[in-house]
Amino acid sequence: MISLEEAQARLLALAVPVAPQSIPLAQATGRWLAEDVRARRTQPARDLSAMDGYAVRAGDGPEWRVIGESAAGRSFPGNIGPGEAVRIFTGAALPLGADAIVIQENGTRNGDIFRQSDGKPPVRGDNVRHAGSDFAADDLLVARGVRLTAARIGLIVAGGYGAVAVARPIKVTLISTGDELVAPGAPAGEDQLPASNGVMLAAALHGWPVTLADPGIVPDRLAAVRDAISAARDADIIVTIGGASVGDHDLVKPALEAAGAKLDFWKVAMRPGKPVLVGQLGNAITLGLPGNPVSAFVTAMLFLKPLIAALSGARFPLPARESATLGAPLPACGPRTDHVRARFEGGRILPVGPNDSAALKGLASADALIVRAPDALPAAPGEIVDIIRTS
């Protein structure tokens, strides 16, 4: 059994980013950049007005003769001289010769005469957005390996782009194993369970750059599990759900070996999710997740999503940890890294029970996991703990 940190490092060491493709920025939300994006233009390209008012020369005034107008996209074509002003609107280019804006609220206009009324002579740069104040041509806008948010996409468009290079979607096959499973919505007998894990993990990957395949429920037969794994060998990631432990009906490990997979590690010192299994089958990375639903969810957060991110070229593929103030006591931790379901209430993080790897109701009410180091001492309310958000 290896530590969580070692397991994540060994998994990510197997991940070679897939080939990039160019896609329109309108379709790029949530993707990771495959190359640095540098500005093709300067923003703003000229000095612009930050307010509606009058463009003037600093030190002039308090009265000017208005000689024209400048609006966004329709700049004043001439120059202004001493004692002259141009009516200007937010976002419009400053006329040549102007270097300050007197906002319209600070003056009055009578015909073509504008008179300042606040008694403050204009100073160079007043209410001006200077050329290049946001970015200049060839500035680095967004670095390779950074995930694209709406704001970053807006920045890249402003930098002169309509498309960017990102990794192609990652091909993921989800294989649910178990004689006890029935299809979602089908009647379940007392010794049967609805196959919730595949649907849950597919939902967790909604909006991620993946294409999902699901061959359906695979029975607990070595040949059936082997054949399902072999049939998925063209995927980037083969995920098996269930059958990864040590029972007589836990067939994923021998099935992977029978399919020709090379195993890298099995069993991780974490709770829930100890029987995680990682290997390779040809160019595919195999990831065996536990069948208990909370374990499947947590290990997908800590292994499957980071693996997808790494294959997509993410610079920082592991889930971000944050700090939060504990709102209820926690007992001492055992020898494994523990992930306690929790939710925020009144600005503090509270554990959500029961802490059972099969209890979905508690997981559904959680919005974070409290991460506790192996052999951690009891924690009291008010202490600061590490968390990972679950949504």
N, C-alpha and C positions, 0 to 999 in steps of 0.2 A: 504494500500500500504506500502511495506517495502523497506528498502534500498537495493541497489545492494549487499553490503557486507553481510548483514543479509541473503539475499536470497541465495547467494552462500554458505554461511556457513550451512544453513538449508538443502540445497540440498545435500551437501557433507556429512552431518551427516547421511543421509539415505544410503550412499554407504558402503557396506561391501564387501571387496575384494573377488573376486571369487576364486574357488579352483585353485591351481597351477598345472602346468604340466611341464614335462621336454621336451625341444626341442633342436635340434642341434643349435649350435651357428650361423651357416650359415643362419638360418631362424629367428634369434632373433632380427634383427635390428628394432628399434622403440618400442620394448617391455620393460616392467618394471620388474626389478628383484624381485622375490618373497622371496629371502633370500640373506644374505650376501655371497659374494664370496671371499674366502681366498686362497692365493697362495698355491699350492701343491708342489711347487719347488722354488728354488732360481734362480734369473735372474740377471746377468749371473751366471751360476753354478760354473765357474772358472774365474780367471783373464784372460781377452782376450786382444788381440791387437786391438787398435782403428785405426791403419794405417798399410800400407804395409811398411816393413822395416826389422830390425834385432833386435831380442830379446837379451839383454845383461844384465850384472850385473851393477847396478849403481856405478859410480866411476871408472869403467874400461875405457880402451881406451887410445888413440884414434884409436887403431888398434886391430882387433880381428880375430881369426881363425874361419871360418864358419864350423860347424860340422854337420849340418843337416837342415831340413826344417819342418815348422809347418803350416798347412793350416786348414781352417775351416772344422771340421769333421774328420781331420786326424792330430792329435797332435803329436809332437815330443816325442818319448817314453823315452828318457833319461834325464839326468841332464846336466846343463852347469856349467863349472868351471871358474875360473879366466882367462880372456883373450879369452874366447870362446863366440861365437854368433851362433844363429840359424836364418836362413832366415825365416821370418814370414809374414803372409798375414792378412789382415783385418778380424776380427772375429775369428781368430785362438787362441787356448789356449796357454798361456805362458808356456814355458818349466820350469820344476823345476829348481830353482836356478836363474832364470831371474826375474828382477823386473822393467825393463824399455825397451822402444822401441826407437831405433834410426831410424827415417824415411829414406827411401831409397834415397830421394832427398838430404839428408845431408851427403852423403858419396859416395865413389867409391869402386868398387869391382874388384879385380884382382885375378882370380882363386878362391882359398878358403880363401883369405884375404879381409876383409872389413875394410876400413879406413874412419873414420869420417873426414869431411872436413869443418864443420862450427865452429869448435873451442869451442863448448859448451859441456863439459862433461855431460854424461847422469845422470839425477837425478831420484831417485826412484819414480815410478809412471808415468814417462813421457809416454804419448800416450797409457796408459793402462786403460781399463775398468775393474774396480775391481769387484770381485765376490760380488753379492748382491747389487750392486750400483743402480739397478733399483728397485728390491724388493727382499725380503727374504721369505723363506717358512713361511706360516701362516700370512703373512701381509694381511691386508684388501685391496683387489684390487678395488672392486666396492660394494657399500652398497645396501642393500635391498631398493627398492622403487626408485632407480635411473634408468632413461631410457637409453637403450643401443644404443650407437652410434657406428660407425665403429671403432673408436679408442678404445673405451671400450671393444668392442668384441675382437679386437686384443690383448689387455692386458690380457683378461681372457683366451684366447687361450694360450698365452705365460705362463700363470700361471698354465697350465696343464689340462685345461678343453676342452671337445668337446661339452658339452651340459650344459644348465642352466635351473633353475626353473623359470617359468614365469606364469602369470595368463592365463587361457584359453581365447580364443577370446570372446569378449563381444557380446552378441546377441542383435541387435538393429532392431526394426521394425519402418519404416518410413511411417506414414499414412497421405496422403495429402487429405484434405477435401475441398469441394467447388463445387457448381453447375456450376460455371463459368469456371472450368478447363477442358482443353482438353489434350490428351496425347501428349508428345513431338513429334514434326514433323507433327501432324495432323492439318488440316485447322482450324483456329480460327476465329469465327465471331466477329463482332464489340463488342459484350457484353461478349466475352469469352477471356480466357488467356491460353497460354501454361503452363503446370504444370512444371515450372522450379525449384521450391524449392526442391523437392525430389531429382532430379538429381544433383542440386548444393550441397546439403548437403552430398549426397553419394560421390561426388567428393572431398568435404572437408575432408572426412574420408578415402580417398584413402591412403593406406599405414599404416593405424591405425589397431590395433589388434581387428577387429570387423568382425562379419558376419551380413550382411544386408538382411532384408526382406522388400519387398514393395508390399502390397496387391493391389496397384493401386488406382485410384482416387475414393474417397468415396463421394457420393452426400450429400447435406445438408438435411439429414433426420435423426432424432434422433435415430431411430432404426438401421439405416445403420451405423452410427458412433459408436453407442454402440456395435453393433455386430463386427465391425472391431477391436475395442479395446479389446473386450472379446476374440476374436480369437488370439490375440497377447499376451495373458497373460503368456505364457511360455518364452517370451523374458526377457532379463535383463533390457532393457530400451524400453518403448513404447513412441515413439515421434509422436505427432500429430502436423500437420502444418496447420495453419489457424483455424478459428472458435473459437479462444480463447478470443475474446473480449466480448462486452456486447450487440451486436445487436441481432435482432430477429433470424438471421440465424447463430449466433455463438453458436454452439451446443456442443462444446467439454466438457465444464464443466458439463452440465446435463447428457451428455452421459457417462462421467466417473463415475458420481454418480450412474447412472442407471446400469452400469456394476459392481458396488460394490467397486469402488476405494475409498480410503480415501484421501481426499485432505489435503495438508500441507499448501500451500500458493498460492495466486493468486494476481497478479499485483505487479510490481516492479518499484521503482522510478528510472527509467533509460530511456534514449532516444537514439536510437529507441528500441522498444521491451517491452514496459510497460506491455502488457497482458500475461506475462509468467505465466504458471500454473504448479504446481508440486504436485504430490501425489504418492500413492502406490496402486497397484492392485496385491494382493498376494505378490509374491516375486519380481515382476516387479516394477521398478520406472517409473512413468508416467511423461512425460515432454511435456507440451503444449506450442508450439512456435507460434508466430504471423504469419499471412499469407503474409504480405508485405515482399518482398524478402530481402530487406536490413535488416529489423528487424529479419527475420528468420536466416540470415547469422550471424548477430552480436550475437544474443542470443545463437546460436549454438556454437560460439566461447567461450562465457562466461559461458554457462551452460552445453551443450551437451558434448563437448570435455573434460572439467574438470571432468564431471561425468564418462565418459569412463575411463579417467586416474585414477580416484579414485577407481573404480571397478577393475582396473588392478593393483592396489597396489602402485600407484605413491605416492612418499613422498610429492611432491609439485605439485598438480594437476592443479592449476589455471594458466592461461597464464601469462608469465613473462612480467613485465612492464619495459620499458627502458626510458631513457631520450633523448630528441632531442631538437634542436634549432628551434624555430618557424620562418618561413620565410614570413608569412603574418599575418595581424591582425585577431583576433577572437573577436566576440561580447561577452557581458556578458552572462553567462549561467543561465538557469532557475532553478527550484527547484529539477530537477532530474540529476543524473549522465549522462553526455552527451558523446557520442562516435562519433567523427567527422571523416568522411572518409578523408584520406590524403595520400600524396605520397612524396617521397624524391626527391628533385631537388637541385643540387649544395651543397649537405651536409646539407640542411635544410628541414624541414617538412612543406608542404603546404596543406591547406584544399582543398578538391576536391568537387565541387558542381555538381548538386544541392543537398542540404542537405534534401532530401525527402526519406522517408522510402520505396518508391516503385521504386526509380530511380537506376536501375541496372548499367547503363553506368558509373556513377560516382564510384560505388563500384568496377567495373571491372578495373578502372584505378588507384585504390588505392592500396597501399601496407602496410598501417598501419591505425590504429584508434588513434586519439588523445583523451585521456581520460580527461574529465573536471569534476571537483567536482561540486556538487550542489551549485548554487548561486555564481559561480566563477565570478570574475571581468573580464572586457575586458583584452585581452592579446595582447601585441604588438610584432612586429618582433624582434627577438633576445632573447626573453624570453625562458626559459627552460620549456618544457611541458612533461607530461607522454604520452607514446605511447604503443600500443600493435601491434605487426606485424601481418598482416593478412595472411602471407604465410611463 
